[in-house]
Amino acid sequence: MKRLVVATRNPHKIKEIRLLFGFSRSWRLVFLDRYPNAPRTKETGKTFDRNALLKARAVSRYTGEPAIADDSGIEVAALGGKPGILSARFAGPEATDRENNEKLLRLLKNIPPSKRQACYRCSIALVFPDGKSRLFHGTLSGRIGLLPKGRGGFGYDPIFILPRYKKSVAQLPLSLKNRISHRARAFQHLKRFLATYSKRRSRR
């Protein structure tokens, strides 16, 4: 069974990624808690793709194993696509999810519901020790609510409303979120690629 190092220390992401990846006969996920001295990569890229690649390449080089990293965020149409790649630190370098949500709601205070469209985006980079890489993407469209609702999820989930369900992402059952979220969709593409990759390698 091949090891696949996931370039994150975020406990929320670790829990979610374990669920999204599920069982594999060919790959075993390993997280950065196994590598306490692994480098912390600065997200200096200007796109989700670039930041995901920076993180995955650094971890693959350090561990000598295939590595994946994701960069995700929310884009709000009324704010010209912000916070985008700054989503995790929108209210400051050490901002909490609550602080980020509060800042976004303040900026949209006078924007009517009909103009609060938003999109969650996720880019996953897969990097092999030989330097080869692939990118996988997922999106989820919705709008920003007026107040936080729900206790599930993390990040902007309490204020990200899905009109189809008339609920915030934080109010959805976990089983549903893990089928339709931006990260879930990107992981579905990744898993299909890894399954095909493993089959090709086994035939050699």
Buried (B, 14 or more C-beta within 10 A) or exposed (E): EEBBBBBBBEEEBBEBBEEBBEEBEBBEBBBBEEBEEBEEBEBEBEEBBBBBBBBBBBBBBBBEBBBBBBBBBBBBBBBEBBBBBEBBBBBEEEBEBEBBBBBBBEBBEEBEEEEBBBBBBBBBBBBBEEEEBBBBBBEBEBBBBBEBBBEBBBBBBBBBBBEEEEBBBBBBEEEBBBEBBBBBBBBBBBBEBBBEBBEEEEEE
